Amino acid sequence: TAVSRGEVTVTGSPPAFVVQKQAENPYQLGLSYRLLSKTAGFDYLNLYGQQATSFRNQFGNDAFRNPVPPNNGEVTEVGVKFSLSEGKLSGWIAYFDQVQSNLMRTLPIQPVDDPSTPADERSDVINVASGREGSKGFDFRLDFQPTANWNFALEGTVFDGSVESDVQIPNRVGLPLQNVPETAYSLISSYKFTAGRLDGLTSGFAISYRDAYLTNNTSAANSNLRTSEIALVDLFFNYRSQLFGRNVSYNLKVNNLLNENPYVVFNGTWGDPLEVKAAVRIDF
């Protein structure tokens, strides 16, 4: 259990202070049972289950300039973990059922009684802790290590989720979840050099696919705001050596190598372009 604390100062006259406590996982329970061990080619085969709750602050303001109430949720997961042939093939597959309540949403601009009200006053941002969202589906990951140097991984998520209820914004009910693809897969590969001039270098790539997803579900009209489906290619390199007797790590990552940008339909917004990141770390 982890608990943190934050304070929000509410502007106004007179000033008020509202303190919200935050616990990332107020409650978490996990159980595991070994079904097989060193049998039929399995190093192990475990059945597991876990349940956790969440409680997170949301620092937007409501119509009265007070902080929006915290978000809370619950997730239950049941699955199997396994390892074959001394770890050459390992992974897990799990079924999950997740619920999130009181997520912060921004209300559409509300009409005013007096048409002469200045535009900047009409467009005041009002947030609410609104609705209940649920999702059910499967997560999986497979790791294949044919040699001590090569490693391949395939991971993915398939789920069905929607807004289950919302008193504050009724038009959201039944709409898909916001900013979450219902299908996503990634193929990851890496190779670690252990001899010759390239000793200490690890290089790899990741190919990630995700289907089209909704970017705004505050109304039925916004259900048209969807990205296009997309496949992204990333490259990464890590080189470890020594400099003046100190361990040094050089990292290079290329995100979205092919500069494929998802497009938000009816909104004209593009995703993140090609990005190159470099870093050096020295251990003293």
Backbone bond lengths (Angstrom), bond angles and torsions (degrees), N, CA, C in turn:
res aa  C-N    CA-C-N  psi(-1)  N-CA   C-N-CA  omega(-1)  CA-C   N-CA-C  phi
1 T - - - 1.454 - - 1.523 109.22 -
2 A 1.340 115.76 131.11 1.461 121.04 178.60 1.520 108.68 -122.58
3 V 1.313 116.98 131.20 1.461 121.42 -178.77 1.514 108.77 -127.63
4 S 1.330 116.84 130.52 1.460 121.51 175.08 1.521 108.50 -129.13
5 R 1.322 116.23 167.94 1.465 120.19 -174.27 1.512 110.04 -135.75
6 G 1.321 116.07 141.14 1.458 119.55 177.97 1.511 110.22 -140.87
7 E 1.317 117.12 153.83 1.457 121.82 178.63 1.524 110.01 -117.64
8 V 1.319 114.67 143.55 1.458 121.12 177.27 1.522 107.90 -121.36
9 T 1.311 117.11 125.66 1.457 120.98 176.33 1.520 109.07 -92.41
10 V 1.315 117.46 120.22 1.458 122.32 -179.54 1.523 108.35 -92.08
11 T 1.332 117.15 119.60 1.456 120.15 -179.51 1.520 109.91 -75.95
12 G 1.285 116.67 151.74 1.458 120.97 179.98 1.505 109.76 147.75
13 S 1.295 116.26 -172.56 1.455 120.81 -179.26 1.524 108.68 -130.50
14 P 1.318 117.88 117.76 1.462 127.75 -5.04 1.531 110.22 -77.45
15 P 1.328 119.80 161.10 1.463 120.54 179.10 1.519 111.23 -65.48
16 A 1.333 115.58 144.54 1.462 121.33 178.69 1.516 108.79 -125.97
17 F 1.322 116.28 154.15 1.456 121.74 179.02 1.526 108.71 -122.67
18 V 1.314 115.88 128.48 1.457 120.81 178.15 1.526 108.09 -120.86
19 V 1.304 117.07 125.93 1.466 121.63 -179.07 1.523 108.86 -107.99
20 Q 1.331 116.17 127.28 1.460 121.61 175.88 1.517 108.79 -116.24
21 K 1.307 115.92 133.87 1.459 120.11 173.94 1.535 109.16 -90.20
22 Q 1.312 115.16 146.67 1.456 119.72 -177.91 1.518 109.78 -128.83
23 A 1.316 116.73 130.12 1.456 122.38 174.84 1.519 107.52 -127.99
24 E 1.331 116.96 113.54 1.465 120.37 -176.42 1.533 111.20 -62.29
25 N 1.316 117.87 -42.01 1.459 122.11 177.06 1.520 109.04 -135.85
26 P 1.334 117.14 79.09 1.464 119.22 -178.83 1.522 112.24 -58.53
27 Y 1.336 116.07 -30.69 1.456 119.31 -176.95 1.530 109.02 -143.12
28 Q 1.310 117.74 128.37 1.455 121.39 179.26 1.517 109.48 -148.02
29 L 1.338 116.08 127.74 1.463 121.76 -179.27 1.515 108.73 -134.15
30 G 1.329 117.04 130.90 1.455 121.35 178.64 1.524 111.31 -134.48
31 L 1.320 116.01 141.42 1.460 122.18 178.73 1.524 108.75 -132.91
32 S 1.320 117.03 144.18 1.457 121.78 179.59 1.522 109.42 -139.93
33 Y 1.336 115.75 141.22 1.468 120.58 179.31 1.524 108.86 -134.40
34 R 1.324 117.64 127.35 1.466 121.96 -178.85 1.529 109.95 -82.73
35 L 1.339 115.49 115.41 1.454 120.85 179.65 1.525 111.77 -84.56
36 L 1.354 116.78 -39.92 1.457 121.11 -178.91 1.515 109.23 -137.03
37 S 1.334 116.03 148.65 1.459 121.59 176.45 1.522 108.37 -148.15
38 K 1.358 116.33 118.74 1.460 121.62 -179.59 1.530 111.32 53.36
39 T 1.334 115.79 45.69 1.464 121.76 -177.49 1.520 110.05 -138.44
40 A 1.331 116.74 136.24 1.464 123.14 175.51 1.523 112.15 55.02
41 G 1.319 116.48 36.50 1.456 120.68 178.56 1.515 114.29 86.63
42 F 1.327 117.86 -9.96 1.456 121.68 179.76 1.522 110.56 -82.90
43 D 1.323 116.99 130.73 1.460 120.16 165.28 1.519 108.42 -68.86
44 Y 1.343 114.72 -42.65 1.460 121.41 173.71 1.530 109.45 -163.18
45 L 1.309 115.27 157.68 1.465 123.24 173.13 1.515 106.72 -141.36
46 N 1.322 116.08 111.70 1.463 121.62 -175.37 1.522 110.88 -112.56
47 L 1.303 115.83 138.34 1.458 122.69 169.13 1.518 107.44 -100.10
48 Y 1.330 117.47 130.98 1.463 118.70 -178.00 1.525 111.04 -138.30
49 G 1.296 114.50 160.60 1.459 121.81 175.75 1.519 109.23 -149.36
50 Q 1.315 116.48 148.19 1.462 119.67 177.60 1.523 110.24 -152.01
51 Q 1.306 113.76 152.68 1.457 120.78 177.68 1.522 108.25 -138.31
52 A 1.327 116.08 137.01 1.464 120.31 -179.03 1.523 109.80 -145.33
53 T 1.316 115.32 151.73 1.457 121.51 174.08 1.514 109.13 -116.20
54 S 1.331 116.38 162.23 1.464 120.86 178.85 1.522 109.31 -136.97
55 F 1.324 115.24 156.04 1.464 122.30 -178.20 1.519 106.66 -153.35
56 R 1.329 117.40 109.37 1.465 120.63 -171.99 1.528 111.03 -131.36
57 N 1.329 114.17 139.16 1.464 120.06 176.78 1.524 111.30 -67.66
58 Q 1.318 115.08 152.52 1.463 122.41 173.60 1.530 106.81 -133.68
59 F 1.334 117.34 115.72 1.450 120.50 -167.02 1.526 113.81 -97.43
60 G 1.340 117.14 27.36 1.460 119.02 171.24 1.517 110.04 -82.47
61 N 1.333 116.71 167.79 1.463 122.08 179.74 1.525 110.98 -108.35
62 D 1.339 115.44 142.93 1.453 119.18 175.58 1.527 110.08 -88.00
63 A 1.338 117.42 -168.26 1.466 121.28 -175.86 1.523 112.43 -64.93
64 F 1.338 117.51 -19.46 1.455 121.37 -178.95 1.525 112.16 -104.91
65 R 1.334 116.00 16.57 1.466 122.62 178.86 1.523 113.26 66.91
66 N 1.314 116.84 19.28 1.451 120.57 175.66 1.532 109.61 -95.24
67 P 1.321 117.89 153.77 1.470 119.72 178.21 1.525 111.30 -62.90
68 V 1.311 115.27 143.09 1.457 120.54 175.98 1.530 108.89 -67.33
69 P 1.333 118.66 138.06 1.468 120.69 179.97 1.529 111.99 -56.92
70 P 1.330 117.92 154.62 1.468 121.50 -177.54 1.524 112.85 -63.55
71 N 1.319 114.14 156.87 1.465 122.44 173.61 1.528 108.85 -89.42
72 N 1.320 117.05 144.85 1.458 119.84 175.40 1.525 109.87 -137.67
73 G 1.317 115.40 157.26 1.453 119.50 -177.48 1.513 112.25 -158.19
74 E 1.338 114.09 176.33 1.458 120.66 -179.68 1.526 108.21 -152.87
75 V 1.321 117.18 139.08 1.457 121.47 177.95 1.524 109.49 -135.82
76 T 1.329 115.48 135.16 1.461 122.81 174.83 1.522 107.92 -118.40
77 E 1.324 116.86 135.08 1.463 121.10 -176.13 1.526 109.56 -138.05
78 V 1.340 115.79 135.66 1.462 122.31 177.55 1.524 107.69 -134.22
79 G 1.344 117.08 133.21 1.453 118.22 -177.97 1.510 112.89 -166.29
80 V 1.347 114.86 -172.19 1.463 121.68 177.72 1.525 108.87 -127.29
81 K 1.325 115.60 144.71 1.463 123.10 172.68 1.522 107.61 -121.31
82 F 1.351 116.29 142.93 1.450 118.58 -175.13 1.522 111.47 -148.94
83 S 1.322 114.87 161.75 1.459 122.77 174.15 1.522 108.18 -145.98
84 L 1.352 115.93 134.69 1.452 121.98 -178.55 1.528 110.16 -125.70
85 S 1.334 115.87 150.86 1.468 122.08 172.00 1.523 112.30 51.75
86 E 1.323 115.55 52.89 1.468 122.28 177.08 1.528 112.09 56.07
87 G 1.309 115.28 42.19 1.461 120.92 173.99 1.503 115.66 86.46
88 K 1.335 118.64 2.57 1.465 119.29 179.75 1.526 111.63 -66.99
89 L 1.328 117.15 -31.34 1.454 121.55 174.81 1.521 108.11 -130.59
90 S 1.315 116.84 121.45 1.464 121.02 -179.79 1.521 108.93 -144.71
91 G 1.320 115.54 167.49 1.455 118.18 178.27 1.507 112.84 162.90
92 W 1.312 114.01 -166.26 1.459 120.39 179.48 1.528 109.41 -158.17
93 I 1.308 115.44 156.37 1.458 122.70 172.24 1.517 107.45 -140.10
94 A 1.327 117.05 137.27 1.464 120.46 -173.22 1.517 111.04 -142.71
95 Y 1.305 115.14 147.12 1.464 122.95 171.35 1.522 107.72 -102.29
96 F 1.336 117.45 134.21 1.463 120.28 -179.31 1.518 111.38 -128.63
97 D 1.296 114.74 153.11 1.469 123.64 176.49 1.526 106.12 -136.05
98 Q 1.326 116.90 113.10 1.465 121.11 -172.13 1.522 111.01 -126.60
99 V 1.333 115.35 142.13 1.467 122.42 178.08 1.524 108.67 -131.94
100 Q 1.330 116.64 135.51 1.462 122.62 173.91 1.528 108.63 -126.24
101 S 1.330 116.20 133.87 1.460 121.33 -179.66 1.521 110.71 -124.03
102 N 1.330 115.17 153.87 1.464 122.13 174.87 1.528 113.33 60.26
103 L 1.319 117.46 38.49 1.454 120.00 174.82 1.524 109.90 -71.09
104 M 1.327 116.50 140.51 1.460 120.39 -177.47 1.524 110.86 -71.13
105 R 1.326 116.54 129.71 1.452 123.42 175.97 1.527 109.24 -129.99
106 T 1.309 116.21 150.24 1.455 121.60 176.60 1.521 108.93 -95.40
107 L 1.327 116.39 122.36 1.459 120.13 179.95 1.521 110.95 -68.21
108 P 1.339 117.33 145.90 1.464 119.01 172.03 1.524 110.31 -59.36
109 I 1.324 116.66 154.32 1.468 120.94 179.75 1.521 108.94 -58.85
110 Q 1.324 116.71 128.86 1.449 121.43 -174.86 1.534 111.64 -89.90
111 P 1.346 118.02 144.75 1.463 120.14 175.76 1.526 111.00 -67.22
112 V 1.315 116.50 154.94 1.464 121.50 -179.77 1.515 109.48 -117.69
113 D 1.323 115.37 154.40 1.468 119.96 -178.64 1.526 111.51 -70.72
114 D 1.320 116.77 -36.07 1.458 121.32 -176.12 1.528 109.93 -100.67
115 P 1.334 118.92 110.75 1.472 121.76 -178.97 1.520 113.47 -60.04
116 S 1.340 116.65 -20.51 1.464 119.34 -177.92 1.523 112.68 -81.89
117 T 1.355 117.72 -1.20 1.462 120.36 178.71 1.522 109.70 -60.38
118 P 1.336 117.88 128.10 1.475 120.23 -178.92 1.520 111.97 -55.37
119 A 1.329 115.85 148.61 1.461 121.68 -176.16 1.519 112.04 -61.25
120 D 1.361 116.80 -36.42 1.464 118.35 -177.85 1.519 111.57 -68.13
121 E 1.334 118.11 -24.62 1.455 120.48 176.94 1.528 111.32 -80.72
122 R 1.321 116.81 -29.48 1.463 120.27 178.96 1.530 111.41 -70.46
123 S 1.313 116.55 -30.50 1.457 120.31 -172.12 1.526 112.40 -93.91
124 D 1.332 117.53 20.66 1.454 120.62 178.36 1.530 109.53 -61.41
125 V 1.325 116.85 132.29 1.456 121.36 -176.36 1.527 110.29 -78.23
126 I 1.332 116.00 125.78 1.452 122.27 178.29 1.523 108.12 -121.67
127 N 1.339 116.41 125.48 1.456 121.58 179.94 1.524 109.99 -110.05
128 V 1.325 115.15 151.78 1.459 120.94 177.27 1.528 108.82 -137.50
129 A 1.329 116.05 151.32 1.463 121.43 169.52 1.512 105.87 -88.71
130 S 1.345 116.26 107.60 1.448 118.42 -160.68 1.522 113.01 -133.96
131 G 1.330 115.73 125.27 1.448 121.58 165.13 1.516 116.69 84.55
132 R 1.307 113.21 174.40 1.467 123.30 179.77 1.523 107.96 -129.58
133 E 1.332 116.58 127.86 1.460 122.14 -179.48 1.526 109.16 -120.21
134 G 1.337 116.29 138.41 1.454 120.28 -178.96 1.515 111.39 -132.39
135 S 1.332 116.32 152.67 1.456 121.35 176.72 1.523 110.08 -149.50
136 K 1.344 115.05 146.73 1.458 122.10 176.82 1.518 108.11 -136.61
137 G 1.329 116.29 142.15 1.450 117.74 -179.65 1.514 112.62 175.89
138 F 1.345 114.77 -161.16 1.459 121.62 -176.48 1.523 110.98 -127.48
139 D 1.321 115.13 139.94 1.468 124.29 169.46 1.526 107.67 -114.59
140 F 1.334 116.33 147.27 1.452 118.14 174.14 1.520 110.54 -152.54
141 R 1.329 115.91 158.80 1.453 122.98 172.89 1.523 108.77 -152.36
142 L 1.337 115.27 133.53 1.456 122.66 176.15 1.521 108.40 -123.06
143 D 1.325 117.37 130.25 1.461 123.03 176.48 1.520 108.89 -116.71
144 F 1.334 115.55 127.76 1.456 121.37 179.16 1.521 108.85 -123.34
145 Q 1.335 116.78 122.87 1.451 121.94 -178.40 1.530 108.79 -124.06
146 P 1.360 116.76 87.39 1.465 119.95 -176.18 1.528 112.91 -67.14
147 T 1.338 117.20 -30.66 1.465 121.82 176.87 1.518 108.58 -134.61
148 A 1.309 116.43 175.01 1.461 120.25 179.49 1.523 111.54 -67.99
149 N 1.336 117.01 -17.83 1.464 120.65 -176.37 1.521 113.41 -99.67
150 W 1.330 116.57 -36.06 1.457 120.88 -175.77 1.527 111.24 -88.83
151 N 1.321 116.35 143.44 1.458 120.87 172.81 1.528 109.08 -145.13
152 F 1.341 115.76 133.18 1.455 122.21 176.62 1.522 108.35 -124.37
153 A 1.312 116.11 145.18 1.466 120.44 178.25 1.525 109.46 -141.55
154 L 1.318 115.18 141.04 1.458 122.19 174.09 1.515 107.28 -127.29
155 E 1.324 117.02 124.34 1.456 120.81 179.96 1.521 109.86 -136.04
156 G 1.315 115.83 156.55 1.460 118.02 -178.58 1.511 112.57 -170.35
157 T 1.318 113.98 169.85 1.464 123.20 178.42 1.521 109.03 -140.70
158 V 1.323 115.80 134.74 1.463 122.12 173.39 1.517 106.72 -132.84
159 F 1.322 117.58 125.01 1.456 118.36 -177.44 1.528 111.36 -153.02
160 D 1.297 114.66 167.69 1.458 122.55 176.23 1.521 106.98 -126.58
161 G 1.328 117.73 121.14 1.456 120.86 -178.24 1.512 111.70 -143.15
162 S 1.331 116.19 155.49 1.461 120.63 179.94 1.522 109.68 -162.84
163 V 1.334 115.23 171.31 1.468 121.80 174.19 1.524 107.40 -80.33
164 E 1.337 116.99 118.68 1.457 121.27 -175.46 1.522 112.81 -86.92
165 S 1.321 116.96 -34.59 1.471 120.02 179.46 1.519 109.09 -158.75
166 D 1.333 116.07 152.65 1.462 120.52 176.94 1.522 109.04 -166.61
167 V 1.332 116.01 107.93 1.463 120.83 179.89 1.523 110.69 -76.45
168 Q 1.330 117.23 -36.77 1.457 121.50 -176.44 1.531 112.35 -71.69
169 I 1.348 117.19 -41.57 1.472 121.24 -179.07 1.526 107.39 -129.09
170 P 1.350 117.98 80.71 1.476 121.53 -174.50 1.525 113.72 -58.82
171 N 1.337 118.27 -28.56 1.465 120.30 -177.82 1.521 113.08 -65.41
172 R 1.331 117.98 -12.32 1.462 121.13 179.68 1.524 112.49 -77.56
173 V 1.321 117.79 -23.76 1.460 121.50 -173.00 1.528 110.60 -58.15
174 G 1.329 115.78 128.76 1.455 121.72 179.51 1.511 114.90 91.31
175 L 1.349 117.42 -13.02 1.457 119.73 -179.66 1.534 110.81 -77.00
176 P 1.346 117.28 152.29 1.477 119.94 177.13 1.524 111.06 -63.53
177 L 1.331 116.13 166.32 1.451 121.36 178.64 1.528 110.35 -68.89
178 Q 1.319 115.54 153.03 1.460 121.99 -176.90 1.525 111.35 -86.94
179 N 1.341 115.84 134.51 1.472 122.93 174.04 1.526 113.67 59.72
180 V 1.330 116.88 31.53 1.466 120.78 179.00 1.528 109.06 -134.78
181 P 1.345 118.71 113.58 1.469 119.71 174.80 1.518 110.69 -69.63
182 E 1.321 117.63 140.69 1.455 120.95 -179.64 1.528 111.81 -80.05
183 T 1.325 116.98 -16.94 1.461 121.75 176.98 1.518 108.88 -136.00
184 A 1.324 117.43 126.24 1.462 121.57 179.31 1.523 108.87 -147.84
185 Y 1.345 116.25 134.24 1.460 121.87 179.06 1.522 109.57 -134.70
186 S 1.325 116.45 150.15 1.466 121.40 176.02 1.528 109.29 -139.76
187 L 1.335 115.76 134.39 1.453 122.70 171.70 1.520 107.28 -111.21
188 I 1.325 117.26 122.58 1.458 122.82 -174.01 1.522 108.55 -124.44
189 S 1.321 117.04 135.71 1.454 121.16 177.85 1.514 109.42 -138.74
190 S 1.333 116.63 143.21 1.460 121.04 177.11 1.524 109.38 -143.82
191 Y 1.333 114.83 152.81 1.472 121.31 177.71 1.520 108.51 -135.47
192 K 1.324 115.78 130.96 1.453 122.04 -179.36 1.529 109.78 -108.61
193 F 1.333 116.07 118.56 1.462 121.44 178.50 1.531 109.13 -80.81
194 T 1.321 115.16 132.49 1.466 119.45 -177.65 1.523 112.84 -126.76
195 A 1.339 117.37 11.61 1.462 120.33 -179.92 1.516 109.31 -151.47
196 G 1.332 115.90 159.26 1.453 121.50 176.09 1.513 112.80 74.53
197 R 1.328 115.45 -162.84 1.470 120.93 -176.42 1.523 112.79 -67.32
198 L 1.317 116.56 -22.47 1.472 119.79 -178.21 1.529 112.50 -93.00
199 D 1.312 117.33 8.56 1.459 120.69 178.59 1.531 110.06 -56.14
200 G 1.317 116.86 127.30 1.461 121.15 -178.29 1.511 113.60 102.50
201 L 1.354 117.23 -7.73 1.462 121.59 -178.62 1.528 109.93 -95.66
202 T 1.324 116.06 133.13 1.464 122.93 171.51 1.523 107.77 -121.45
203 S 1.307 117.06 126.72 1.454 121.10 179.50 1.514 109.51 -128.72
204 G 1.319 116.29 156.32 1.452 118.82 -179.25 1.511 112.48 -171.77
205 F 1.322 114.44 179.55 1.467 121.01 179.68 1.522 108.87 -145.38
206 A 1.319 114.56 162.21 1.463 121.87 174.84 1.520 108.41 -139.06
207 I 1.324 117.01 130.41 1.457 123.04 174.41 1.523 106.67 -113.58
208 S 1.316 116.41 117.71 1.464 121.43 -174.25 1.520 110.55 -120.33
209 Y 1.318 115.71 131.22 1.466 121.51 177.28 1.521 109.04 -116.66
210 R 1.306 115.82 140.98 1.464 120.69 170.92 1.528 108.85 -143.34
211 D 1.318 115.92 145.85 1.450 119.14 -179.54 1.520 110.75 -82.47
212 A 1.331 116.24 174.98 1.460 120.93 179.16 1.524 109.51 -63.34
213 Y 1.340 116.60 142.30 1.455 119.21 179.56 1.525 110.82 -140.77
214 L 1.326 114.65 159.20 1.458 122.94 -178.01 1.526 110.39 -77.65
215 T 1.335 117.05 137.22 1.465 120.28 -179.89 1.532 112.82 -105.87
216 N 1.306 118.00 -10.66 1.464 120.30 178.74 1.520 108.54 -155.53
217 N 1.331 117.31 118.61 1.471 119.96 -178.94 1.525 112.33 -121.45
218 T 1.344 116.89 35.79 1.465 119.37 178.19 1.527 112.27 -80.09
219 S 1.335 117.73 -8.23 1.462 120.76 176.70 1.521 108.77 -159.93
220 A 1.344 116.00 163.46 1.459 120.25 177.76 1.521 110.90 -63.21
221 A 1.333 117.02 -33.75 1.466 120.36 179.66 1.518 111.20 -63.16
222 N 1.346 116.74 -34.76 1.458 120.43 -178.81 1.526 112.94 -76.24
223 S 1.362 117.25 -3.07 1.457 119.16 178.13 1.523 111.28 -68.23
224 N 1.339 117.35 -10.79 1.467 120.79 174.69 1.521 112.55 -80.47
225 L 1.338 117.43 -11.65 1.462 120.92 -177.80 1.526 109.26 -83.05
226 R 1.319 116.26 86.14 1.455 122.12 -176.85 1.528 110.46 -125.46
227 T 1.307 115.07 146.83 1.458 118.77 171.61 1.526 108.85 -79.70
228 S 1.308 116.29 166.33 1.454 121.03 170.93 1.531 108.62 -85.31
229 E 1.338 117.55 155.60 1.460 119.66 174.40 1.523 108.37 -67.05
230 I 1.326 116.66 153.81 1.456 118.62 -170.92 1.524 110.89 -156.97
231 A 1.328 115.59 151.77 1.466 122.46 172.22 1.517 108.15 -124.47
232 L 1.318 117.37 127.05 1.459 122.97 -176.59 1.530 110.17 -113.52
233 V 1.326 115.37 146.95 1.460 121.55 177.76 1.526 108.88 -119.08
234 D 1.333 116.87 125.47 1.457 122.68 177.30 1.528 109.30 -119.06
235 L 1.329 116.75 148.75 1.456 123.11 173.91 1.526 109.25 -121.93
236 F 1.324 117.42 148.31 1.457 119.34 176.01 1.530 109.47 -145.31
237 F 1.342 114.52 146.79 1.452 122.13 -179.78 1.524 108.48 -138.40
238 N 1.331 115.45 140.72 1.454 121.22 175.93 1.526 108.20 -139.23
239 Y 1.330 116.30 128.63 1.468 120.22 -179.93 1.523 108.73 -127.53
240 R 1.322 116.07 125.15 1.460 122.29 -178.79 1.529 109.47 -111.11
241 S 1.326 115.18 130.96 1.462 120.11 178.93 1.524 108.15 -152.45
242 Q 1.325 116.15 -167.15 1.461 121.02 178.39 1.526 109.47 -126.55
243 L 1.327 114.93 143.99 1.461 121.93 177.95 1.523 107.61 -136.05
244 F 1.343 116.48 116.31 1.459 122.09 -177.05 1.530 111.46 53.21
245 G 1.333 115.12 40.65 1.453 120.15 177.00 1.512 114.91 79.32
246 R 1.325 117.85 4.73 1.465 121.85 -179.85 1.534 109.97 -109.05
247 N 1.341 116.34 144.49 1.455 120.83 175.85 1.528 109.63 -72.52
248 V 1.334 115.78 130.20 1.460 121.77 -178.94 1.526 108.60 -126.37
249 S 1.319 115.70 136.88 1.456 121.61 178.20 1.530 108.81 -123.89
250 Y 1.342 115.89 125.76 1.466 122.11 177.88 1.535 107.89 -108.43
251 N 1.310 116.53 127.40 1.465 121.11 -176.96 1.522 110.62 -123.82
252 L 1.305 115.39 136.08 1.461 121.94 176.33 1.521 107.83 -136.70
253 K 1.330 116.14 129.32 1.456 120.60 178.24 1.518 109.74 -133.22
254 V 1.323 115.82 132.89 1.460 122.38 178.27 1.521 107.49 -115.00
255 N 1.313 116.68 110.18 1.462 121.98 178.72 1.521 110.28 -94.18
256 N 1.325 115.87 137.40 1.470 122.13 177.57 1.530 110.56 57.35
257 L 1.319 115.28 58.64 1.464 122.45 -175.26 1.522 112.49 -53.90
258 L 1.321 118.58 -40.54 1.465 122.40 -176.17 1.521 112.83 -87.65
259 N 1.336 115.71 4.65 1.470 121.22 177.69 1.528 112.25 56.08
260 E 1.337 114.92 41.29 1.463 120.88 176.11 1.522 108.41 -85.63
261 N 1.318 117.00 121.97 1.463 120.80 -176.13 1.520 110.82 -115.38
262 P 1.342 117.82 121.55 1.463 118.96 176.20 1.520 110.75 -65.66
263 Y 1.307 115.77 141.32 1.455 121.41 -177.11 1.522 109.65 -109.64
264 V 1.338 116.83 131.28 1.458 121.80 177.38 1.522 108.59 -85.39
265 V 1.340 116.00 112.84 1.450 120.89 -177.11 1.521 110.93 -63.15
266 F 1.335 116.56 137.95 1.462 125.29 178.13 1.527 113.35 67.09
267 N 1.326 116.94 6.22 1.452 118.51 179.27 1.518 111.58 -123.67
268 G 1.321 116.87 -16.58 1.455 121.22 176.42 1.512 114.52 68.32
269 T 1.342 118.41 25.41 1.454 121.76 -177.90 1.519 110.34 -106.82
270 W 1.341 116.04 134.23 1.454 121.10 178.82 1.515 110.43 -103.19
271 G 1.335 115.60 159.67 1.458 121.04 -179.81 1.515 112.63 -82.92
272 D 1.321 115.63 -164.74 1.466 121.43 -176.79 1.521 110.95 -74.54
273 P 1.330 117.82 134.90 1.465 121.00 179.42 1.531 112.10 -81.76
274 L 1.318 115.78 -173.60 1.463 122.54 175.05 1.531 109.76 -53.82
275 E 1.336 115.89 134.55 1.458 120.58 -177.85 1.524 109.56 -139.14
276 V 1.321 116.64 134.49 1.460 122.40 179.03 1.530 108.36 -119.62
277 K 1.340 116.72 127.30 1.456 122.04 179.02 1.524 109.89 -122.89
278 A 1.315 115.99 135.40 1.470 121.48 178.77 1.515 109.28 -131.18
279 A 1.333 116.53 143.57 1.463 120.62 -179.96 1.529 109.41 -150.56
280 V 1.327 115.67 150.30 1.458 122.52 175.92 1.528 107.57 -127.59
281 R 1.315 115.87 133.91 1.467 120.83 178.92 1.520 109.08 -125.45
282 I 1.337 115.90 130.50 1.453 122.33 178.54 1.522 108.47 -120.28
283 D 1.314 117.14 126.70 1.472 122.23 178.55 1.516 109.12 -92.55
284 F 1.335 116.15 117.48 1.461 120.79 179.54 1.526 110.32 -96.34
